[in-house]
């Protein structure tokens, strides 16, 4: 999929604190390092990935507000959705950008969707924002970087589909009566 079109997702959070680029980058890098989210290698042949750890070198890109905040946010989100991650031997599957206001800023978090879903990323963003603001971060134990695969899902699905097909006649009848 990524070979045809970038497979990215973007989330944005508003942080009600003044912007300090060094503190933000340190917060991001220390959080990613301490949770083992660095040194990602993707093995296309075996269809696997693995985080090997190491230092994070995330830099936050500063975006200037040009023609209004909403227009700038919208333009940057579109750009980031369509900007591919360079999939080489080792990949940093995260990018960050900031749009600065007077006493707050918007932190944009772009991620290679292959490595996580939105629920995980929201948890990650919340902790990075709290880390930046000096608040306690949620501790849910070690992150499950390698969740179980669901190879047995297909037989389960076939059972469900078969059961559904057996009730198809009554479903069609109920649709006809609900249409009337």
Secondary structure, DSSP 8 states (H G I E B T S, - for coil): -TTTS--EEEEEEEE-S---HHHHHHHHHHHHHHTT--SEEEETTTTEEEE--------EEEE---S-HHHHHHHHHHHHHHS----SSSB--EEEEEEE-SS-EEEEEEEEGGG--HHHHHHHHHHHHHHHTT------SS--SS----TTHHHHHHHHHHHHHHTHHHHHHHHHHHH-
